[in-house]
Amino acid sequence: MDEKRIKILRDEAPFKAILSLSIPTIIAMQVQVFYNLTDTFFVGRLNDPFQVAAVSVAFPMFMILMSFSGIFGFGAASYISRLLGKKDYLMAKKTSSTAFYTCIATSIAVTLISLIFISPILHLIGVTPETHGYAHGYLAIIFAGSIIIMLNFLLTLMLRSEGAVKVAMYGMFIGTGINIVLDPIFIQVLGYGVKGAAIATLIGQGVGLLYYFDFYRKKKSMVSLHWEYISLRSDIILEILKVGIPASSYNIMLSIANTIGNYVAAGYNDLILAAYGINRRIFSMAMMTLTGLAEGSQPIIGYSYGARKIDRMNKVIKTSISLAAGISFFFVGFFYLFAGKMIQIFINNEEVISYGIQIMRAMIISLPLMAIQFLIRVTFQALGKGKPAFMLALARDIFYIPALFALNKYFGFSGFVYAQPFAHVFTFLLAIVLYNTIRGKITEEHREWEIKNNLASTEVATSTIGKSN
């Protein structure tokens, strides 16, 4: 048992504990951004907008693969943190092992289905005739390596759930470093283009996955991947699914929304599609930073809730929200000032840069609201509150997709770019309402638990006195 990691979850002052777990996670998240940006950068060096558009339009499918893995990763991570808070270490091992082997089975099914139906998938995500060949080549390789992508993401989440954030960070460093080295070799030197980007990504993630396996093999983890701990107990499966499905629903819905956004952008031209895709990659710098903060806070929130330390839990949530707001305002200023320069890094095309600046300056309007509602949703996951987490996962796209089509129809390109901030205003308001409701219920639950605990202590004391008399 790693007492240092437990001490951070249990005893460290909230601000310091959040930083201890969030900074390595944020760094790891930025490494994930490099995974995304590296492919776009080196493909962009070919100065072919159609290949850039192909990578952009295929990227949501990469995220959907991670979302399938997240069903088990997010669900297991939440439950593991709460079990560690309760000191139920055997159940934590059963949860991790069950999630791992279930994810393997799912990844095999996903690989077969995605390869069989790759042509209809390309049609659904709005691939144009000019980008079809490039997108097909890229996705065929990514789909073939689904098991690597999915297991890598699963173990990253489970490592963070027990406070092993540095291990997760090092694994992503290794994978990204290899990806960065191999990208120019496969894309440009060997002339594979977008196919080379996919090959480099899979090799990098595969080596990172081997690093994670070595950590578990050496039994440095508080949980286990050994098959002997697999359990089909209904309570374990339900705990994984009730958090994992809402958490992954958010990523799946986000990928669907991005796919629909690609479709609408392609209705204008491939230059706007390229600008839209590059902006999503750049914007992910902010989103991954906020994700790192939230996922660094999640184990502390879950542990505190499991250990019945509600005051500590509330302090962690408030501190995290304050940090999220500050980070988001920083990125608003940064993106507003340097949008054009950043887009130019990836492609030196004046029209793409012009469209990209307009898209970016619209996207950043609602970033502070996104930051807070995102942290609230992750808090629901940490607490095992599946229903409100699911509501927030769906809400953004329930507001966004109708707004996208309506605003695009009546206001053209301006409507297209401002549909996202429009949707986030309403999602934020819903998040605040749900958070206040859940906070009230948790306070009431804790009050009832304290009353029962005090009564039980009184009865034990009375019984002891009676026996001594």
Secondary structure, DSSP 8 states (H G I E B T S, - for coil): --HHHHHHHHTS-HHHHHHHHHHHHHHHHHHHHHHHHHHHHHHHTTT-HHHHHHHHHHHHHHHHHHHHHHHHHHHHHHHHHHHHHTT-HHHHHHHHHHHHHHHHHHHHHHHHHHHHTHHHHHHHTT--HHHHHHHHHHHHHHHHTHHHHHHHHHHHHHHHHTT-HHHHHHHHHHHHHHHHHHHHIIIIIS--THHHHHHHHHHHHHHHHHHHHHHHHTT-SSS---GGG----HHHHHHHHHHHHHHHHHHHHHHHHHHHHHHHHHTT-HHHHHHHHHHHHHHHHHHHHHHHHHHHHHHHHHHHHHTT-HHHHHHHHHHHHHHHHHHHHHHHHHHHHHHHHHHHHH---HHHHHHHHHHHHHHGGGHHHHHHHHHHHHHHHHTT-HHHHHHHHHHHHHHHHHHHHHHHHHHTHHHHHHHHHHHHHHHHHHHHHHHHHHHHHHHHHHHHHHHHHHHHHHHHHHHHHHHH-
